[in-house]
Amino acid sequence: MPDKKIRVEIDGRVATLFLSNPPLNVVTLDLTRQLGEALAELAANPDVGALVLTGEGDRAFCAGSDINEFPTLVSENAIVSRKLGRENEVYGQVAHFPKPTVAAIERIALGGGLELASGCDLVVVSEDAALGLPEVKLGGFPGSGGTVRVPQRIGLGRAKEMMLLGNPIDAQTALDWGLANRIAPKGSALTVARELAVTLAAGPAQALYACKAALEYAHDFPEDQAIQKTLDLSESLSRTNDFSEGVDAFRAKRSAKFGDRLDPTAFEVRD
């Protein structure tokens, strides 16, 4: 049996997924495989309404890839086939997770660790955090989705600064640039992230799903196609119980009581 590199806790409607490869939670081939399996299970679990992604311990969210694996991968000409290809698939599972996601970064998120976190909907960083994409200093570049997702969050110019120079930025800069959504006191990133996740998990699951999908369409399709797809989403959403409940609650001046389970099959979007 391989060592467990992923740990999951479920408390109420919130699942917390830990990268568990101390001390720095570096990404190995086995961690990536286990992460993909855990994400698939959580996505399919109807009792999970939101996901928090974090690192085990208080030294790092994730310091990037395990460089010790590289010589063998290079000698076998397998960097893409065995590592980067699979990482992009798994990190894509985070980016396209059907429920809200929150990254909790304590102290360090570098390289593949930051690429992974940038796929989450919201990012919480500790006040002493350092976030960076230093791959260029190793003769490489961010190859696990960072060149797509980081610019989406902070813009092309700032992404170039991070990737071409390879220097980390601090928590305040990450917040100012839009790479982070919240700064938490030292040691409290997970607590703040879980508070956000509890709020998200209590929201209307169908509307949250549709909103995430609509935002993705804005990046993935030309304007006219993206708008048509959002109209399709709106049409499907209008037929859900959550939408009717939200309207009825507003008119009755009461708090809405949304259903707690996501049904992605309620949405039909034309290609």
N, C-alpha and C positions, 0 to 999 in steps of 0.2 A: 504494500500500500504506500503510495507517495505521501510525503508530508503535506499536511493541510496548509495551503497558502492563502485560503480565503475563509473568513468566519462571518456568519450571519446571525444577527439578533433581530427578533421581531417583537415589538412592543406595541400592542394595539394595532393601529393601521399603518405603522411606520416600520419599515425594515432598514436596518443598518448593516451595511456590507463593509467589512474590514479587510484591507489588504494586509495579510498577516505573514510578513517575511522580515522580521526584525533583524538588525536594528533600524534599517532605513527603508524597509518594504520595497526593495528593488524588484523590478519586473523580470521574471524568468519565464521560460517557455511553459513550465508547469503552472505557474501562477496565472498566466494568460488563459490557459485551457480551463482551469478551475473557475476563473472569473466568468468566462463565457457560459459555463454550465450553471453557475449560480444566478447570473442575470436572466437566463432563460427561465429558470424555475420561478424567480420572483416576478417576472413579467406575466407569467401565466397564473400566479397565485391571486385569486379574486379577493383575498382578505388583505392584501397589501395595497395601500392607497398612495404611498409615497416612499421614495428610496433615498437614504443618506449613504454616501460613499466616503470612506475615510481610511486612514492608515492606523495600524496597530501601534500603540505606544505614543509617547510624546516627543519623539525625536524627528519624525518626518511623516508627511502624508505618503510620499513616494519620491525617492531620489533618482528615478529613471531606471534604465535597463541594467541588468547584471552584465557588466562588461566581460566577465570571465567566460561567458558563453560565446563571445564573438569569435575567438580564434577557430573554434571548431566549425561554426557556421560559415565563416569565410572560406575555410579550407574545403568545405563541401559545397561551396557556391550556393548557400541556402539561406542567406540573409532575408530575402524576400519570401521564398517558398515556405520556410519554417518559422520565421519570426514576424517580419513586418506585415506580410499578408494576413496572417492570423490576428495580429494586434489590431489592424485596421478593421477587421470584421468584428472583433470583440468591443473595441472602443466605439464602433458604430452602434452596437447594442445599447451602449450608454446614451449616445447622442439621440437615438430613436426610441428610447425606452417609452412605453405607452403611458407611464404615470410620471408625475413630477419628480425631479431628482435634485438633490442638493449635495454639493461637495463640501466636506469639512477639512480644511487644510491647516494642520498644525505645523508650524515652523518651515518645512521644506517641501516644495513641489518642483522638481526639475525634470527636464527632458520628457520622457514618456509619461512621467507622473503628471506633469502639467497638461500634456496632450489629453490624458485620460480625464482629468478634472474639468478641462474646458468643454467637454461634451455634456456636462451637467447643466441643468436649467439655471440654477443659482449656485454661487460659489461664496463660501464663508472662509475667511483667512484669519489666523491669529495675528495679533498686532506685531509679533516678531517674525512674521513669515518672510521667506525669500522665495520668489517664483522666477524660474528661468528656463531658457531653451538653449543650453550650452553645446549642442551637438556639433556646431561648426568648429569648436575648439578640439574636437576629436576627429576632424576631417569629414564630418557628415552633415546632415541637416535633419530637422524633425520629420520623420517618415511615417508617423502613426496618426496622421490626421491633423497635426498641429498647424500645418500650412493652410489648412482650410478653416478650422474652427477658431483658432486664435485671432486671425484677421477679422472674422465675423464679429468677434467681441470687441476688438480694440482698434480696428482699422488697419489698412495696409502699411502706412508709414510707421506706426508704432510696432507693428509685427516685424517689419524689416529691422528696426532697431534692436528688438529682442533677439532675432534669429541671426542677423549678420554679425553683431558684436558678441552675442552669446553671454552677456552679463545679466545677472539676476536683478529684479526690481523688488522694492520693499512693499509692504502691505498698503501703505497710503497711495503709492503710485499705482498699484494694481486697482485700487478702488477708484482713483481719479480717471484711469484709463478705461474702466469698465470691465476689466478682467475679473474683478471681485465685486460682489454685491453688498457684503457686510464685512466689517472688521470686528473681531471678537477679542476680548481680553486674553492674554496669554493663558493657554491651557483650557480655553472655553469654546473653541471653534466647534467642537462636536455638540456641545450643549445648545449653542445658538442655531446650528444647522438642524438639530432635532426639533427645536421650537418652530422653525419655519416649516419643517416637514409635517408636523402635527397640524398646523394651519392648512397646509395644502391638502393633506389627506382628508380633512373635514369638508373640503369644497366639493363642488359638483364634478364628479369624475368625468362625465361625458363632455362637459364644456372645457375642462382642462385638457382633455385629449384632443379635442377639436382645435383649441387655441394653439397647442404645440404643433399640430399638423399644419395649420395655416401659416405659422411663422416659418416652418421649414419650406413650404411651397414658395414663400417670398424669396428665398435664397436659391431654390433649385430650378425654378421655371421662369420664363419670360413673364412680364407683367400681366398680359392678357390671360395667359394660361393659369397663373397663380390666382388671379381674381376669380376665374371660373371655378377653380377647385375650391376656393373658399366659399363660393356660393353653394356649391354642392354640399360642403360641410354644414353650412347654415341650414340648408333644407333638411338634411338628416337630423341635425341637432334639434330642430323645431318639433320633431316628432317624438322626442324622448320625454320620459316622465320628469327628468330633472328640469327641463326647460319649462314645462307646464307648471311644475311646483314653484319655480322661481318667479314666474309671472303671477301666479295665484297669491304667493306670499307677499309680493310687493303690493298688489292691489288690496290685500287684507291687512297690510301694515303689521305683518308678523314675520318672525324668523323662518327662513326656508328650511325644510327638512329634506335634504337631498339624499338620494340613494347612495350607498357606499360601495357599489361595484361597477367596474368599467365593463362596457359591452362594445368592443371595437367593431363588431359585426353590424352595429347600428349605422355605421357610416359607409356610404358607397360613393366613391369619388371617381369621376370619369378620367381616363388617361388623356 
